[in-house]
Amino acid sequence: MAYNFISAKAIMSVSMMDLIMDLAQARERMVVEQLERRGIRDPRVLAAMRMVERDRFIPTEYAAHAYDDEPLPIGAAQTISQPYMVALMCEVAQLSGLERVLEVGTGSGYAAAVLARLASVVYSVECIPALYQRARARFAAMRIGNVHLRCGDGSEGWPEQAPFDAVLVTAAMPGIVRPLLEQLTPGGRLVAPIGEDDLQTLVRISRRDGAWGEEYFGECRFVKMTGRHGFKPE
Ligand code: SAH
């Protein structure tokens, strides 16, 4: 019996190791094929995307798709973003490692975990309590200490922690949201999908010398931002 028990354990750990290796290979392939080939260049962003295990941020039934080139359901009718979109937003935010960053739309916590490797401290707001709770448990289990979460309406920003060097909105905004711009430092940038509820443009709005500059980074599709400055419920 004792022998069987040990061998069963050994077999399990071999298959666990296989799984971990498979996931690591899939992650590396994701970085090369989905990010580098599509033009993500920032070495810090590529390194962070190589490190953060997207498989830990999705429901187990989607484990086999953890590194697919697409968003995945995370419950409450919300999604974890496509890896490319997370990398693109992080690159567009131009982070050097010293920044205070606000994310609106914690969702699974994946983008916040990537941002945690690229900035000094991340504040992230989620309005759906079940998703907020799940993300909180993940950050505790993963011992990620430089991400602060809050459950509430992120369309108002996080005034008590402002100003931020970068604000990333990972839900679609119907237009420019004044409180988020007002919470930027001089030189700060807001990166957000802005547009209709079914198609948006990724926009970077930068605050330079008291003036605002706008740059565009292509079309994208995010779930809607709700809340005071978001899309109104149908
Ligand atoms: N960044 C996430 C993906 C976000 S999906 C990830 O990496 O998994 C968009 C999220 O924004 C959803 O979880 C949604 O509930 C949240 N959201 C939408 N409107 C919001 C608001 N006004 N305040 C805070 N969170 C909001």
py3Dmol code that shows the C-alpha trace and the ligand (Angstrom):
import py3Dmol

protein = """\
ATOM      1  CA  MET A   1       0.000   0.000   0.000  1.00  0.00           C
ATOM      2  CA  ALA A   2       2.766   2.363   1.027  1.00  0.00           C
ATOM      3  CA  TYR A   3       4.537   1.698  -2.261  1.00  0.00           C
ATOM      4  CA  ASN A   4       1.384   2.394  -4.282  1.00  0.00           C
ATOM      5  CA  PHE A   5       0.820   5.604  -2.401  1.00  0.00           C
ATOM      6  CA  ILE A   6       4.349   6.852  -3.114  1.00  0.00           C
ATOM      7  CA  SER A   7       4.217   5.920  -6.788  1.00  0.00           C
ATOM      8  CA  ALA A   8       0.812   7.567  -7.223  1.00  0.00           C
ATOM      9  CA  LYS A   9       2.260  10.733  -5.708  1.00  0.00           C
ATOM     10  CA  ALA A  10       5.310  10.518  -7.940  1.00  0.00           C
ATOM     11  CA  ILE A  11       3.137  10.124 -11.042  1.00  0.00           C
ATOM     12  CA  MET A  12       1.051  13.089 -10.023  1.00  0.00           C
ATOM     13  CA  SER A  13       4.070  15.315  -9.520  1.00  0.00           C
ATOM     14  CA  VAL A  14       5.472  14.292 -12.913  1.00  0.00           C
ATOM     15  CA  SER A  15       2.179  15.214 -14.594  1.00  0.00           C
ATOM     16  CA  MET A  16       2.033  18.463 -12.598  1.00  0.00           C
ATOM     17  CA  MET A  17       5.552  19.255 -13.791  1.00  0.00           C
ATOM     18  CA  ASP A  18       4.491  18.482 -17.355  1.00  0.00           C
ATOM     19  CA  LEU A  19       1.567  20.850 -16.997  1.00  0.00           C
ATOM     20  CA  ILE A  20       3.774  23.626 -15.622  1.00  0.00           C
ATOM     21  CA  MET A  21       6.263  23.084 -18.477  1.00  0.00           C
ATOM     22  CA  ASP A  22       3.440  23.119 -21.035  1.00  0.00           C
ATOM     23  CA  LEU A  23       2.113  26.383 -19.627  1.00  0.00           C
ATOM     24  CA  ALA A  24       5.602  27.928 -19.592  1.00  0.00           C
ATOM     25  CA  GLN A  25       6.119  26.913 -23.228  1.00  0.00           C
ATOM     26  CA  ALA A  26       2.700  28.231 -24.197  1.00  0.00           C
ATOM     27  CA  ARG A  27       3.524  31.535 -22.464  1.00  0.00           C
ATOM     28  CA  GLU A  28       6.841  31.844 -24.302  1.00  0.00           C
ATOM     29  CA  ARG A  29       5.103  31.090 -27.614  1.00  0.00           C
ATOM     30  CA  MET A  30       2.488  33.728 -26.787  1.00  0.00           C
ATOM     31  CA  VAL A  31       5.223  36.352 -26.236  1.00  0.00           C
ATOM     32  CA  VAL A  32       7.029  35.520 -29.480  1.00  0.00           C
ATOM     33  CA  GLU A  33       4.050  34.972 -31.778  1.00  0.00           C
ATOM     34  CA  GLN A  34       1.441  37.369 -30.433  1.00  0.00           C
ATOM     35  CA  LEU A  35       3.583  40.185 -29.024  1.00  0.00           C
ATOM     36  CA  GLU A  36       7.036  40.397 -30.630  1.00  0.00           C
ATOM     37  CA  ARG A  37       5.750  39.558 -34.098  1.00  0.00           C
ATOM     38  CA  ARG A  38       3.054  42.207 -33.832  1.00  0.00           C
ATOM     39  CA  GLY A  39       5.522  44.881 -32.864  1.00  0.00           C
ATOM     40  CA  ILE A  40       5.628  45.060 -29.060  1.00  0.00           C
ATOM     41  CA  ARG A  41       9.200  46.265 -28.478  1.00  0.00           C
ATOM     42  CA  ASP A  42       9.535  47.514 -24.892  1.00  0.00           C
ATOM     43  CA  PRO A  43      11.871  44.938 -23.269  1.00  0.00           C
ATOM     44  CA  ARG A  44      10.370  45.538 -19.811  1.00  0.00           C
ATOM     45  CA  VAL A  45       6.863  44.846 -21.122  1.00  0.00           C
ATOM     46  CA  LEU A  46       8.023  41.676 -22.883  1.00  0.00           C
ATOM     47  CA  ALA A  47       9.801  40.520 -19.700  1.00  0.00           C
ATOM     48  CA  ALA A  48       6.702  41.149 -17.575  1.00  0.00           C
ATOM     49  CA  MET A  49       4.504  39.256 -20.044  1.00  0.00           C
ATOM     50  CA  ARG A  50       7.007  36.356 -19.859  1.00  0.00           C
ATOM     51  CA  MET A  51       6.753  36.315 -16.050  1.00  0.00           C
ATOM     52  CA  VAL A  52       3.073  36.748 -15.204  1.00  0.00           C
ATOM     53  CA  GLU A  53       1.148  33.474 -15.332  1.00  0.00           C
ATOM     54  CA  ARG A  54      -2.113  34.283 -17.125  1.00  0.00           C
ATOM     55  CA  ASP A  55      -3.270  30.741 -16.306  1.00  0.00           C
ATOM     56  CA  ARG A  56      -3.626  31.816 -12.654  1.00  0.00           C
ATOM     57  CA  PHE A  57      -6.138  34.531 -13.529  1.00  0.00           C
ATOM     58  CA  ILE A  58      -8.724  32.487 -15.425  1.00  0.00           C
ATOM     59  CA  PRO A  59     -11.365  29.919 -14.435  1.00  0.00           C
ATOM     60  CA  THR A  60      -9.824  26.414 -14.442  1.00  0.00           C
ATOM     61  CA  GLU A  61     -12.102  25.204 -17.244  1.00  0.00           C
ATOM     62  CA  TYR A  62     -10.249  27.542 -19.640  1.00  0.00           C
ATOM     63  CA  ALA A  63      -6.753  26.475 -18.518  1.00  0.00           C
ATOM     64  CA  ALA A  64      -5.978  24.960 -21.915  1.00  0.00           C
ATOM     65  CA  HIS A  65      -6.680  28.356 -23.513  1.00  0.00           C
ATOM     66  CA  ALA A  66      -4.695  30.457 -21.044  1.00  0.00           C
ATOM     67  CA  TYR A  67      -2.260  31.706 -23.701  1.00  0.00           C
ATOM     68  CA  ASP A  68      -4.647  31.886 -26.653  1.00  0.00           C
ATOM     69  CA  ASP A  69      -4.795  35.084 -28.649  1.00  0.00           C
ATOM     70  CA  GLU A  70      -8.171  36.181 -27.266  1.00  0.00           C
ATOM     71  CA  PRO A  71     -10.090  37.478 -24.273  1.00  0.00           C
ATOM     72  CA  LEU A  72     -11.659  34.786 -22.033  1.00  0.00           C
ATOM     73  CA  PRO A  73     -14.731  34.853 -19.750  1.00  0.00           C
ATOM     74  CA  ILE A  74     -13.991  35.449 -16.050  1.00  0.00           C
ATOM     75  CA  GLY A  75     -17.582  35.415 -14.756  1.00  0.00           C
ATOM     76  CA  ALA A  76     -20.120  38.216 -14.192  1.00  0.00           C
ATOM     77  CA  ALA A  77     -20.267  38.686 -18.004  1.00  0.00           C
ATOM     78  CA  GLN A  78     -16.735  40.173 -17.983  1.00  0.00           C
ATOM     79  CA  THR A  79     -13.505  39.094 -19.679  1.00  0.00           C
ATOM     80  CA  ILE A  80      -9.755  38.975 -19.115  1.00  0.00           C
ATOM     81  CA  SER A  81      -8.170  40.976 -21.969  1.00  0.00           C
ATOM     82  CA  GLN A  82      -6.300  39.447 -24.903  1.00  0.00           C
ATOM     83  CA  PRO A  83      -2.562  39.264 -24.000  1.00  0.00           C
ATOM     84  CA  TYR A  84      -1.617  41.534 -26.933  1.00  0.00           C
ATOM     85  CA  MET A  85      -3.978  44.258 -25.710  1.00  0.00           C
ATOM     86  CA  VAL A  86      -2.502  44.123 -22.183  1.00  0.00           C
ATOM     87  CA  ALA A  87       1.030  44.391 -23.607  1.00  0.00           C
ATOM     88  CA  LEU A  88       0.068  47.195 -26.011  1.00  0.00           C
ATOM     89  CA  MET A  89      -1.594  49.275 -23.282  1.00  0.00           C
ATOM     90  CA  CYS A  90       1.415  48.811 -20.991  1.00  0.00           C
ATOM     91  CA  GLU A  91       3.830  49.810 -23.786  1.00  0.00           C
ATOM     92  CA  VAL A  92       1.724  52.845 -24.693  1.00  0.00           C
ATOM     93  CA  ALA A  93       1.759  53.898 -21.009  1.00  0.00           C
ATOM     94  CA  GLN A  94       5.599  54.241 -21.195  1.00  0.00           C
ATOM     95  CA  LEU A  95       6.453  52.962 -17.729  1.00  0.00           C
ATOM     96  CA  SER A  96      10.025  53.058 -16.390  1.00  0.00           C
ATOM     97  CA  GLY A  97       9.431  51.414 -13.006  1.00  0.00           C
ATOM     98  CA  LEU A  98       8.980  54.481 -10.805  1.00  0.00           C
ATOM     99  CA  GLU A  99       5.359  55.308 -11.557  1.00  0.00           C
ATOM    100  CA  ARG A 100       2.181  55.356  -9.533  1.00  0.00           C
ATOM    101  CA  VAL A 101      -0.455  53.815 -11.793  1.00  0.00           C
ATOM    102  CA  LEU A 102      -4.242  53.674 -11.622  1.00  0.00           C
ATOM    103  CA  GLU A 103      -6.117  50.906 -13.425  1.00  0.00           C
ATOM    104  CA  VAL A 104      -9.873  51.152 -13.891  1.00  0.00           C
ATOM    105  CA  GLY A 105     -11.368  47.648 -14.284  1.00  0.00           C
ATOM    106  CA  THR A 106      -9.411  45.098 -12.211  1.00  0.00           C
ATOM    107  CA  GLY A 107     -11.402  42.169 -13.645  1.00  0.00           C
ATOM    108  CA  SER A 108      -9.259  39.075 -13.092  1.00  0.00           C
ATOM    109  CA  GLY A 109      -6.282  41.129 -11.883  1.00  0.00           C
ATOM    110  CA  TYR A 110      -4.059  39.991 -14.775  1.00  0.00           C
ATOM    111  CA  ALA A 111      -3.297  43.440 -16.206  1.00  0.00           C
ATOM    112  CA  ALA A 112      -2.726  44.773 -12.670  1.00  0.00           C
ATOM    113  CA  ALA A 113      -0.205  41.969 -12.048  1.00  0.00           C
ATOM    114  CA  VAL A 114       1.638  42.887 -15.264  1.00  0.00           C
ATOM    115  CA  LEU A 115       1.555  46.578 -14.302  1.00  0.00           C
ATOM    116  CA  ALA A 116       2.898  45.671 -10.843  1.00  0.00           C
ATOM    117  CA  ARG A 117       6.108  44.525 -12.558  1.00  0.00           C
ATOM    118  CA  LEU A 118       6.373  47.676 -14.660  1.00  0.00           C
ATOM    119  CA  ALA A 119       5.587  50.416 -12.138  1.00  0.00           C
ATOM    120  CA  SER A 120       6.267  51.192  -8.502  1.00  0.00           C
ATOM    121  CA  VAL A 121       2.711  50.903  -7.230  1.00  0.00           C
ATOM    122  CA  VAL A 122      -0.642  50.065  -8.805  1.00  0.00           C
ATOM    123  CA  TYR A 123      -4.085  51.149  -7.626  1.00  0.00           C
ATOM    124  CA  SER A 124      -6.882  49.230  -9.303  1.00  0.00           C
ATOM    125  CA  VAL A 125     -10.641  49.687  -8.999  1.00  0.00           C
ATOM    126  CA  GLU A 126     -13.315  47.083  -9.780  1.00  0.00           C
ATOM    127  CA  CYS A 127     -17.047  47.693  -9.459  1.00  0.00           C
ATOM    128  CA  ILE A 128     -18.264  44.056  -9.323  1.00  0.00           C
ATOM    129  CA  PRO A 129     -17.808  42.757  -5.743  1.00  0.00           C
ATOM    130  CA  ALA A 130     -17.344  39.068  -6.731  1.00  0.00           C
ATOM    131  CA  LEU A 131     -14.520  39.941  -9.160  1.00  0.00           C
ATOM    132  CA  TYR A 132     -12.911  42.303  -6.649  1.00  0.00           C
ATOM    133  CA  GLN A 133     -12.947  39.546  -3.980  1.00  0.00           C
ATOM    134  CA  ARG A 134     -11.463  36.980  -6.353  1.00  0.00           C
ATOM    135  CA  ALA A 135      -8.696  39.338  -7.483  1.00  0.00           C
ATOM    136  CA  ARG A 136      -7.899  40.196  -3.867  1.00  0.00           C
ATOM    137  CA  ALA A 137      -7.537  36.513  -2.977  1.00  0.00           C
ATOM    138  CA  ARG A 138      -5.249  35.992  -5.985  1.00  0.00           C
ATOM    139  CA  PHE A 139      -2.929  38.870  -5.070  1.00  0.00           C
ATOM    140  CA  ALA A 140      -2.701  37.592  -1.499  1.00  0.00           C
ATOM    141  CA  ALA A 141      -1.943  34.020  -2.652  1.00  0.00           C
ATOM    142  CA  MET A 142       0.639  35.270  -5.152  1.00  0.00           C
ATOM    143  CA  ARG A 143       2.157  37.622  -2.545  1.00  0.00           C
ATOM    144  CA  ILE A 144       1.956  40.621  -4.855  1.00  0.00           C
ATOM    145  CA  GLY A 145       2.307  43.524  -2.440  1.00  0.00           C
ATOM    146  CA  ASN A 146       2.390  46.620  -4.647  1.00  0.00           C
ATOM    147  CA  VAL A 147      -1.182  46.388  -5.951  1.00  0.00           C
ATOM    148  CA  HIS A 148      -3.955  48.068  -3.962  1.00  0.00           C
ATOM    149  CA  LEU A 149      -7.517  47.140  -4.837  1.00  0.00           C
ATOM    150  CA  ARG A 150     -10.767  48.901  -4.203  1.00  0.00           C
ATOM    151  CA  CYS A 151     -14.346  47.942  -4.947  1.00  0.00           C
ATOM    152  CA  GLY A 152     -16.258  50.900  -6.361  1.00  0.00           C
ATOM    153  CA  ASP A 153     -16.860  53.145  -9.348  1.00  0.00           C
ATOM    154  CA  GLY A 154     -13.502  53.594 -11.072  1.00  0.00           C
ATOM    155  CA  SER A 155     -14.956  56.099 -13.561  1.00  0.00           C
ATOM    156  CA  GLU A 156     -14.418  58.585 -10.719  1.00  0.00           C
ATOM    157  CA  GLY A 157     -10.765  57.506 -10.422  1.00  0.00           C
ATOM    158  CA  TRP A 158      -9.306  57.136  -6.921  1.00  0.00           C
ATOM    159  CA  PRO A 159      -9.066  60.756  -5.714  1.00  0.00           C
ATOM    160  CA  GLU A 160      -7.544  59.882  -2.311  1.00  0.00           C
ATOM    161  CA  GLN A 161      -4.512  58.299  -4.018  1.00  0.00           C
ATOM    162  CA  ALA A 162      -4.159  60.779  -6.913  1.00  0.00           C
ATOM    163  CA  PRO A 163      -2.149  62.031  -8.722  1.00  0.00           C
ATOM    164  CA  PHE A 164      -1.061  59.168 -10.980  1.00  0.00           C
ATOM    165  CA  ASP A 165       1.708  59.080 -13.578  1.00  0.00           C
ATOM    166  CA  ALA A 166      -0.451  56.799 -15.711  1.00  0.00           C
ATOM    167  CA  VAL A 167      -4.116  55.828 -15.748  1.00  0.00           C
ATOM    168  CA  LEU A 168      -5.087  52.727 -17.718  1.00  0.00           C
ATOM    169  CA  VAL A 169      -8.753  52.051 -18.346  1.00  0.00           C
ATOM    170  CA  THR A 170      -9.436  48.445 -19.302  1.00  0.00           C
ATOM    171  CA  ALA A 171     -13.124  48.977 -20.086  1.00  0.00           C
ATOM    172  CA  ALA A 172     -14.617  50.987 -22.952  1.00  0.00           C
ATOM    173  CA  MET A 173     -15.216  54.682 -22.242  1.00  0.00           C
ATOM    174  CA  PRO A 174     -17.972  56.549 -24.121  1.00  0.00           C
ATOM    175  CA  GLY A 175     -15.862  59.724 -24.190  1.00  0.00           C
ATOM    176  CA  ILE A 176     -13.159  61.574 -22.312  1.00  0.00           C
ATOM    177  CA  VAL A 177     -13.705  61.267 -18.572  1.00  0.00           C
ATOM    178  CA  ARG A 178     -12.731  64.485 -16.837  1.00  0.00           C
ATOM    179  CA  PRO A 179     -12.008  63.140 -13.305  1.00  0.00           C
ATOM    180  CA  LEU A 180      -9.503  60.645 -14.733  1.00  0.00           C
ATOM    181  CA  LEU A 181      -7.607  63.390 -16.583  1.00  0.00           C
ATOM    182  CA  GLU A 182      -7.668  65.588 -13.507  1.00  0.00           C
ATOM    183  CA  GLN A 183      -5.978  62.836 -11.486  1.00  0.00           C
ATOM    184  CA  LEU A 184      -2.879  62.783 -13.746  1.00  0.00           C
ATOM    185  CA  THR A 185       0.461  64.307 -12.755  1.00  0.00           C
ATOM    186  CA  PRO A 186       2.000  66.885 -15.121  1.00  0.00           C
ATOM    187  CA  GLY A 187       3.525  64.626 -17.814  1.00  0.00           C
ATOM    188  CA  GLY A 188       1.030  61.885 -16.923  1.00  0.00           C
ATOM    189  CA  ARG A 189      -0.889  59.866 -19.524  1.00  0.00           C
ATOM    190  CA  LEU A 190      -4.302  58.273 -19.742  1.00  0.00           C
ATOM    191  CA  VAL A 191      -4.503  55.134 -21.895  1.00  0.00           C
ATOM    192  CA  ALA A 192      -8.045  54.047 -22.673  1.00  0.00           C
ATOM    193  CA  PRO A 193     -10.363  52.541 -25.289  1.00  0.00           C
ATOM    194  CA  ILE A 194     -12.721  55.352 -26.288  1.00  0.00           C
ATOM    195  CA  GLY A 195     -15.709  55.039 -28.616  1.00  0.00           C
ATOM    196  CA  GLU A 196     -18.929  53.113 -29.173  1.00  0.00           C
ATOM    197  CA  ASP A 197     -20.003  50.190 -27.002  1.00  0.00           C
ATOM    198  CA  ASP A 198     -19.004  47.646 -29.690  1.00  0.00           C
ATOM    199  CA  LEU A 199     -15.833  49.234 -31.128  1.00  0.00           C
ATOM    200  CA  GLN A 200     -13.336  51.678 -29.715  1.00  0.00           C
ATOM    201  CA  THR A 201      -9.982  53.298 -30.504  1.00  0.00           C
ATOM    202  CA  LEU A 202      -7.088  52.923 -28.096  1.00  0.00           C
ATOM    203  CA  VAL A 203      -6.159  56.496 -27.182  1.00  0.00           C
ATOM    204  CA  ARG A 204      -3.286  58.001 -25.184  1.00  0.00           C
ATOM    205  CA  ILE A 205      -3.974  61.438 -23.753  1.00  0.00           C
ATOM    206  CA  SER A 206      -0.877  63.112 -22.315  1.00  0.00           C
ATOM    207  CA  ARG A 207      -0.604  66.165 -20.169  1.00  0.00           C
ATOM    208  CA  ARG A 208       2.344  68.304 -21.271  1.00  0.00           C
ATOM    209  CA  ASP A 209       3.059  71.902 -20.270  1.00  0.00           C
ATOM    210  CA  GLY A 210      -0.525  72.473 -19.300  1.00  0.00           C
ATOM    211  CA  ALA A 211      -1.854  71.247 -22.683  1.00  0.00           C
ATOM    212  CA  TRP A 212      -3.390  67.906 -23.667  1.00  0.00           C
ATOM    213  CA  GLY A 213      -2.093  65.764 -26.560  1.00  0.00           C
ATOM    214  CA  GLU A 214      -4.002  62.842 -28.101  1.00  0.00           C
ATOM    215  CA  GLU A 215      -2.490  59.880 -29.972  1.00  0.00           C
ATOM    216  CA  TYR A 216      -4.235  56.822 -31.457  1.00  0.00           C
ATOM    217  CA  PHE A 217      -3.163  53.170 -31.398  1.00  0.00           C
ATOM    218  CA  GLY A 218      -5.761  51.321 -33.452  1.00  0.00           C
ATOM    219  CA  GLU A 219      -9.152  49.751 -32.982  1.00  0.00           C
ATOM    220  CA  CYS A 220     -10.068  47.573 -30.026  1.00  0.00           C
ATOM    221  CA  ARG A 221     -13.054  45.950 -28.322  1.00  0.00           C
ATOM    222  CA  PHE A 222     -13.518  46.108 -24.558  1.00  0.00           C
ATOM    223  CA  VAL A 223     -16.496  45.470 -22.300  1.00  0.00           C
ATOM    224  CA  LYS A 224     -18.286  48.670 -21.361  1.00  0.00           C
ATOM    225  CA  MET A 225     -17.246  50.879 -18.494  1.00  0.00           C
ATOM    226  CA  THR A 226     -20.271  51.456 -16.285  1.00  0.00           C
ATOM    227  CA  GLY A 227     -20.611  53.944 -13.423  1.00  0.00           C
ATOM    228  CA  ARG A 228     -21.164  57.673 -13.297  1.00  0.00           C
ATOM    229  CA  HIS A 229     -19.002  58.543 -16.339  1.00  0.00           C
ATOM    230  CA  GLY A 230     -19.498  55.246 -18.193  1.00  0.00           C
ATOM    231  CA  PHE A 231     -22.140  53.878 -20.567  1.00  0.00           C
ATOM    232  CA  LYS A 232     -25.646  54.229 -19.203  1.00  0.00           C
ATOM    233  CA  PRO A 233     -27.503  50.951 -18.534  1.00  0.00           C
ATOM    234  CA  GLU A 234     -29.854  49.936 -21.417  1.00  0.00           C
TER     235      GLU A 234
END
"""
ligand_1 = """\
26
SAH
N -8.065 44.367 -16.659
C -8.897 43.184 -16.586
C -9.921 43.089 -17.680
C -10.998 44.029 -17.425
S -12.578 43.708 -18.089
C -8.061 41.926 -16.547
O -6.849 42.002 -16.707
O -8.648 40.862 -16.319
C -13.286 45.220 -17.544
C -13.586 45.280 -16.077
O -13.964 46.609 -15.799
C -14.738 44.396 -15.650
O -14.345 43.556 -14.607
C -15.787 45.391 -15.191
O -16.584 44.934 -14.109
C -14.935 46.573 -14.801
N -15.617 47.869 -14.797
C -16.522 48.359 -15.682
N -16.914 49.602 -15.325
C -16.241 49.895 -14.178
C -16.241 51.020 -13.293
N -16.990 52.102 -13.527
N -15.456 50.964 -12.205
C -14.691 49.881 -11.934
N -14.655 48.794 -12.722
C -15.423 48.791 -13.832
"""
view = py3Dmol.view(width=600, height=400)
view.addModel(protein, "pdb")
view.setStyle({"model": 0}, {"cartoon": {"style": "trace"}})
view.addModel(ligand_1, "xyz")
view.setStyle({"model": 1}, {"stick": {}})
view.zoomTo()
view.show()
